Amino acid sequence: MDREAKDERPFRRHVFFVSGFDPRGPSPYYARFEKGVPLAAERHGMSLELSPRARVSNVVNRWTLSAERADGQTETTYDFLRWDDDIRRIWSGRKAPSLAAAAFFIVGDCWRRGFIQENFGIARALGLAVMLPPAALIVAALLSAVLGFGAWWLAGLLAGGLGEAAIIVQAAALAVVLGGLFVIWRWLDQSIGIWWLTRSFDFVRETAYGRFSRSEERSKAFVDQILAAVKADEADEIVLSCHSLGCLLLMRTVADALRADPAIGSEGPEVKVLFLGQSIAGYNAYDQDEGFKDDVRLVLSTDRLQVFDVTAGADPGTTCRMDMQTRLEPPQSPPRHIIERPAFHKSHTPERYKAIKADHQAYHFQYLEPTECGTEFDWFELLTRPRPIVTTRQEA
């Protein structure tokens, strides 16, 4: 690329994105762009144009975001790296009984390893989230037993004069009570994401122990896509990004890319790595995957890439304020990665933030949403910034 011609055309950014443990694939993420573009355009006073979503290969869906801002123009190519087929295989194999049992094993494992106790001060939201599913299951079981027995007994008492028909009344009363409890459980699950939390924690634990695929082959496929973009040298900046449990796969991918190409980040376009809502320390707490620890050491120690940890301190779907170096021996000192904790309460009106905070999933997905106010992290502002990223916070 002719670097002298850069001022004569928009700033070009190529983003590779790995989603979290989400079986739905790219469709809902593209829908977030469709919904977020007009909001971000109004919020930041810029013109935005979103292209249709296209299937580039088995592992890539692509769309582009063109922006015209007061401080310049940007063309962002957004490659959604797919691993949702792997996720669906895992998802379909874990039914409610196995998830319920897993909720208790997860708490026991975390407690036995000291993970909850040692880090409760800096990861309170995570500690409470780990304990929430088994606590909710215990309460649900007790309520079902007590209210079910009470309904059966009371119905039998009131229908005592009906003879053999009393059993029908008792069964109907029991069904009504248990049905009501089921509705309440579904409402709680949709409101605070009990099964979502359990599935996420279960994925981390089972992957650490090697019982779920660690996606080494998918990582290699992602590396091929990334290195092809680096070799093409058509972008001013390449951003390797992930959300939630996608951080585990991206960490492997970035490490594999560094090993595969000694020139990446040193020659060609600048390369930035963004971990949005990561849980690296939670995975390493199981002490089962030494290869992954080597990956973390490599990625956090390299001077060829700039790595950002963008994780909110109160996000229950992450390791909160725990550093990615936690559970590494020895840790990198001083760390090369930049830690920037987004304060979502400063990004929205008090009314809107109150609603977000009450919904674990909504809070966890704020990294991918446009903000309403303030100068904290804003995904749409960052993607359209017409210069290399040096901070993930909105620049004044």
N, C-alpha and C positions, 0 to 999 in steps of 0.2 A: 504494500500500500504506500502511496505517495504521502508521507507525513506532512509535507509542506502544503498540501491541499486541504488539510483538516478544517481550516477556518472557513472554507468555501462550501461546506456541506454540514448536515446535522451530525451531532455526536452520536456514534454508533456503539450500542451496548448489546452484548449477547448474553442472555441470562439462561442458565440451566437450573431447573427447579425440581427437587425431589420432595414429594408430599410425605405426610406422616402415614401412620398405619390406617389407611382409609381405602376400603375396597371399591369405592365408587369410580375411581379413575379420574381423568381430567375434566369431565363435564361440569361438576359443581365448582371447580376452580376457575374455569372459563366463565361460568355464570357470575362468579364474584367480580370478575373484570367487567362484565356487561353491566352489573349493578353499580360497581364502584367508579367507573369512568366518568359518568356525569356528575357524581358527587365530588370526585377529586377535582374535576375541571372547575366547578364552581368554588370549591374550597380554596384552590390555589390560583385561581384567575388565569387558567391556561386553556389552550385548545388541545383536545385529545381525540385521536382516531384509533379505533380498535379494529383489527382485521378479523375475518372469519377464522375459526379454528380449522387446522388442516392436519391430517395424518401424514407424517413424514416417513416413519418406519414403524416397526413393531414396538419400538421402545420410545418413540418420540411423537408427541403432538405439539404443534407449533402455532403461535399467533404472534402478531406484531402490535406494538403500541407506539404510535407516532405522536409527538408532543411539540407544541410551540409555546414556549414560555417567554416571559419578559427577559430572562437571562440567556436565552438560546433555544435551539431546536435539538430534539433527540429522536432517534429511531431505535427502538428496543425490540430485539428478536427474543421471544420468550419460548424456550423449549421445555416442555413438561416431560420429564423423564419417567417412564411408566414402570411400575413394579406391582400394579394393582392385581395382576393375575396371580402373583405369588401370595398376595394378601388374601385374596378370595379363597384360595385353597386352604390357608390357615384358618380363616374366619369360619368357613363352612364346617370345618372339623371340630369346632369347639362349641358344643351345645350348652344350654343353661346348667345342667348338673355338673359338668366338668368345670365350667367357669365359676360356679358357686364354690366348689372345692378349691379351685385355684386361688380364690380370694383369701382363704385362710392360710394356704401354703405361702403365699406372697408375704403376708404380714409376719408369719413365723420366720421365714428366711431373712427378711429385712431386720427383724428384731434380733435374731441370733447373730447376725453379722455386725450388729451395732449401728446399722445405717440410719435408722430412725432416731435413736437416742443421741448419737453423736452430732447429728446435723439438724436437729429440730429447731434450733435458734435461727438458722439461716435458710431453712427449707420447711417452715411450718406448714405451708399450704400443701406441700407434697406429703408430709407425714400424716396430716389429717386425711388427705385423699386416699392414701394407702389403707388407712384404717376404716374409712367410710363404708366400702362394700361389705366386709364381713359384719360390721356393726349393724348395717341396714338389714342384712340377711337374718341375723339373730333376732332383731326386733320384729321382723316380718313373721318369722317362725313362731315366736312367742305369742304375737297377736293372733295369728291364725289358730293356734292351739287354744288359747284362752277364750277368744270370741267365738270360735267354732263350737267348743264345748258348751259355752254359755248359751248360744243360740239353740243348740240341740236340746239342752236341759230345759230352757224356758219354753220352747215350743212344745216339748213333751208335757210340761206342767199345764200349759194353757189348753192343750188339745187332749187332755187326759180322758175326757168323756166321749171322744170320738172312736174309741176302740182301736181296731186295726188300722183305721185311717190316720191315726196319730203319727205313725211312722212316716207317712207321706208329708205331713205338715213339718215334721222335724227335718226331713231331708231338704224340703224347700227352704226352710229357714237357714239351714247350714249352707246351702248353695248360694243364697242371697248374700250372706255374710262373707263367704270366701270370694264370691264374685266381686263384691265391693272392695275387699282387700286387694284383689288383683288389679282393679282399676286404679286404686290409690298407688300401688307399686309401679304401674306403668306411668302414671303421672310423675312420680318421683324420679323414675329413671329418665324420662324425657326432660325433666327440669334440671336435675343435677348430674345426669349421665353416669349412673351406677355401673351399668354393664360396659359402657364406653371406657370408664376408668379401669375396670377389671380386665377387659380385653387388652388395653394398652400395657398394664403392668404384667399381665400374663405373657404377652409377646416378648417383653424385655427379658423376663426370667427364663422362658423356654428357649429363646435364642441364645442367651448366655450359656445355658447348659448344653447347647448343641442339638436340642430336640426339634427346633424349627430351623429351616434353612437360614444360613447367614448371608445368603445372596451374593456369594463371591462371583458367580458367573454373570449376574446382572451388573455387578460393579464393573466387570471387564467391558461389557457392552456400553455402559455409560462412559467409560474412559475413552473408548473408540470415538464416540460422538464429540467429546470435549477436545481430544487431541486433533480431530479433523478441523474443528473451529479454530484452534490455535494455529495450525498449519496454514489454513486459508488466509489468516492475517487480515481479515476484512473488518474486524471490530476494533474500536479504540480500547474497549475494556470488556473482559469476560468475567461474569459473576457466577460463581457456583453457589447455589443457595438451597436451603432445605427448611422444612418445618417439622417440628415435633419429632416423632420417632424416625422420620426420614434422615435425621442427623446421623444415625448409626450407619446407614447405607452410604451417605455422602462422605462420612469420615473415611470409610474404606476406599471409596472411589477416588477421593483426593490423594490419599496415600498411594494408591495404585498408579495414578497419573504422574505423581512425582517420581516414582520409581521407573516408570515406563519412558519418561521423557526428561532427561536432565536439563533441557533448555526451557521447559515450561516456566513462565513467570520471569525468566531472565532475558529471553528474546521474544520478540513479537508483542502482542497486546498485554497490557497489565491484567493480572488475574486476582480477583478478590473472592473470598469465601465467607459466606454469611450463614451462621447457624441461628435460626429463628426458633426460640422456645426449645432448647436442646435438653437432653437428659443423658449426656455422656457418662457422668459420674454414677448415675443410677445403674447403668449397664456394667460399669467396671466394678461396682460394689460386690458383684457376685464372684469376682476373681476366678473366672472360668475361661476367659478368652485372651490369652497372652498375645496372640497375633493382633488383636484389636488394640491392645495397649501400645504395641509397637507402632501401629498406625497413628494413634493419638500423639505419641511422642514425636513422630516424624512431622506431622502436619503442624503441630504447635511450635516446633523448633526451626522450621525452614525460614530462610530469609527471602525465598523466591515468591512467596504469596503473602498477602495481607489477610489475616483471619479475624473475623468479628464474631463475638458471642453476644447475641441480642436476645436476652432471656429476662422476662419480667420476674421480679422477686416474689410476686404473689400468685404466679401461675401454677395451679395444682397439677397440670399436665406435664410439668418439667421438673428439673432439679433446682429450680428457683435461683438462689444466689450462690449455689455451689459452683466452684470453678471446674472447668473441664479437666484440669490436672488432678483433681481429687482422686485418690486411690492409685495414683501413679507413683512409683518409687524408682529413682528420685524424681520430683517434679522439675519442670523447666524453671530456671531462675536466672534472670528475670523472665517472665513470660513474654513472648512476642505478640501474642494475640491481644486484641483490643476488646475490652468488656464494656458494653454499653447497655444499661438496664432501662428499658422503656418504662416510663411512668404513665400507664394508660389513664389514670385518674386525671392527668393533666391534658389528655388528648380529646376528652369529651365533656359535654355538659354534665353537671352533677346528676341530673335525672337519667340521662343515657348511661352514664357509668354505673349507676346503681343497678340498672337492669342487666348490664353486661356482667357485673361482679356476681350476680345471683345465678348465673348460668355458666357452669364450668367450661362447656364447649365454646360458648360465645367468647368468653375471656381468652381461651386458648387460641382462637382464630383471629384475634385482634391484630396480630402481626401482618395479616394479609388484607386488612381493611383500611379504607381511608379514614383519616381523623376528622374531628369536627373543629378543633381549636388547638392552640399551643404549638410548640416547636419540637415535640418529641418525635419518635420514629414514625414514619408514614411510608408505607410500601409504595404507594403510587408516586409520591414526591421523589422517593429514592430512585425508582425505575426511570423517571423522566429527567433526572438531574443531568444537565448538559456538560458534565465534566467528571473526571474520575472520582470515585467515592473515597473520601478520607475520614468521614464520620457518617454514621447511620442516622444521626439526628438531623432534623431539618436545618438547613443553613439559613441564617438571617439575611 
